[in-house]
Amino acid sequence: MLDTLEKEKSNNTVKGDLIKSAFITSTMGVSYKLKLGKNI
C-alpha cells in the first residue's frame, strides 16, 4: 500500500502528506505506533 501511494505521489497525482503516522491494534487490545521511515 505504501509503495502505491509513493508511486502516485511521484506522478504528481496527489500532493501533500497523506500519512504522517500509523497505529496497529487488535479489536480489544492495546495499540502500537508504527515507525514510518518518512511521511507519505
DRENTI-589424 format. One record per residue (C-alpha): y, x, z; residue number from 1. Coordinates in nm, 3 decimals. Each point is the difference from the previous one (the first is absolute). Example, Ala and Ser with C-alpha at 12.3 -4.5 7.8 and 13.67 -1.06 7.14 Angstrom:
2
{yy = -0.450&xx = 1.230&zz = 0.780&pos = 1}
{yy = 0.344&xx = 0.137&zz = -0.066&pos = 2}
END
This chain:
40
{yy = 0.000&xx = 0.000&zz = 0.000&pos = 1}
{yy = 0.244&xx = 0.277&zz = 0.090&pos = 2}
{yy = -0.070&xx = 0.185&zz = -0.325&pos = 3}
{yy = 0.077&xx = -0.313&zz = -0.204&pos = 4}
{yy = 0.327&xx = -0.056&zz = 0.185&pos = 5}
{yy = 0.106&xx = 0.361&zz = -0.059&pos = 6}
{yy = -0.085&xx = -0.031&zz = -0.371&pos = 7}
{yy = 0.204&xx = -0.319&zz = -0.040&pos = 8}
{yy = 0.289&xx = 0.150&zz = 0.193&pos = 9}
{yy = 0.000&xx = 0.312&zz = -0.220&pos = 10}
{yy = 0.027&xx = -0.226&zz = -0.308&pos = 11}
{yy = 0.328&xx = -0.139&zz = 0.144&pos = 12}
{yy = -0.160&xx = -0.345&zz = 0.026&pos = 13}
{yy = 0.068&xx = -0.017&zz = 0.373&pos = 14}
{yy = 0.291&xx = 0.162&zz = 0.182&pos = 15}
{yy = 0.045&xx = 0.084&zz = 0.368&pos = 16}
{yy = -0.250&xx = 0.055&zz = 0.279&pos = 17}
{yy = -0.284&xx = -0.253&zz = 0.000&pos = 18}
{yy = -0.203&xx = 0.130&zz = 0.295&pos = 19}
{yy = 0.159&xx = 0.192&zz = 0.287&pos = 20}
{yy = -0.280&xx = -0.038&zz = 0.254&pos = 21}
{yy = -0.343&xx = -0.160&zz = 0.028&pos = 22}
{yy = -0.231&xx = -0.112&zz = 0.278&pos = 23}
{yy = -0.370&xx = -0.084&zz = 0.009&pos = 24}
{yy = -0.158&xx = -0.239&zz = 0.249&pos = 25}
{yy = -0.296&xx = -0.224&zz = 0.057&pos = 26}
{yy = 0.044&xx = -0.370&zz = 0.065&pos = 27}
{yy = 0.015&xx = 0.021&zz = 0.379&pos = 28}
{yy = 0.025&xx = 0.377&zz = 0.049&pos = 29}
{yy = 0.271&xx = 0.257&zz = 0.043&pos = 30}
{yy = 0.199&xx = 0.121&zz = -0.298&pos = 31}
{yy = 0.032&xx = 0.359&zz = -0.117&pos = 32}
{yy = 0.290&xx = 0.139&zz = -0.199&pos = 33}
{yy = -0.108&xx = 0.179&zz = -0.316&pos = 34}
{yy = 0.157&xx = 0.336&zz = -0.084&pos = 35}
{yy = 0.141&xx = -0.024&zz = -0.349&pos = 36}
{yy = 0.092&xx = 0.324&zz = -0.174&pos = 37}
{yy = 0.319&xx = -0.154&zz = -0.139&pos = 38}
{yy = 0.178&xx = -0.329&zz = -0.053&pos = 39}
{yy = -0.114&xx = -0.189&zz = -0.305&pos = 40}
END
